[in-house]
């Protein structure tokens, strides 16, 4: 199976964390996101232990909550002793309401609004990751008015292209994010931060992209950042205390994707970072990482019910499901490939080549093309694997379709973490 938490049982049904997915579909209805809490916790621990082992206490993962944001996930992250990154007032509000330790929250984004900044102050946010000059000035002025000193990191673009999908590449020079080292703008914004009366510059941040399986892009970025840190020390006498290397480690969506060990990757990356710091004669900063996808993607799957199976002679076969791009827009947006299977026939041969189509009034509403299923029939339960990241968080109400619930499963219990939206929910703000 694609991930360690998936299996089949004596009925030939797909199981997640030991639960029969066909039973889950019956109990909670479809479509439904199912998430394995135990696997999320295990991934949190892998990152936390590997960072601590290599870099010491204080070096923690920050969960990039854009991958999946709701109250429950912040509670889990809190219990696991990790921090988190947020990118909007809405994520900030949710993490704050969940009772998180706000000292461990980092606020990202390339265009934080004045309301975002004031709200973050109200919440006693730990750190802003400052993107640009205007934002730096805005935070400084507002911090001054409040008589506080605000801790920040500066977002720096190291000029790395990790060769992933262009929509998720963020670390190259021509990017809407951060200030580039290459153009000299990074040094300028560091100077500006150091001269800002109500700002405490605690360190630097970079993020090079997403769904990266190799270590090299991370170590290349780290090397560039460490050389920059050395330059700041030599020219400005500034000692960088925190270096946040962003997120981006890949997950297995399909069998052909490589199996990687996050622990081994962190060990390899750490070894290089430690040697670069030595070679550049700088004190090793506290290293932070911001995994999103790799903490939650594999924990999740989505269950649907098959509606129609349409064979167009000479053309394709369409299997229509009761969800689609509103709950998973990633095929429509990025042509992301998923593993699909008929959950109630999981041990049968998958040789029915078809297109899995959603229920929206739109031809592009597809979940997979040229995928192989186990002879689908109306009423079957279709599972799409590895949907724990960037599915619920990117879901919409297109065609006025309510968002599915998020059901968490663990060895000891199963429960609804986010309720299914109702038609009333859809009209809540209509005046
Ligand atoms: N930190 C920063 C500053 C980021 O921009 C991101 C992702 C992360 C951390 C987490 O990256 P991860 O570990 O999840 O790869 N919607 C796209 C993904 C966009 C990622 C944007 N930034 C998708 O569905 O693939």
Boltz pocket constraint, residues with backbone or C-beta under 6 A from the ligand:
constraints:
  - pocket:
      binder: B
      contacts: [[A, 64], [A, 66], [A, 67], [A, 85], [A, 108], [A, 167], [A, 168], [A, 170], [A, 207], [A, 209], [A, 210], [A, 211], [A, 246], [A, 247], [A, 248], [A, 249], [A, 290], [A, 291], [A, 292], [A, 293], [A, 294], [A, 330], [A, 389], [A, 390]]
      max_distance: 6.0
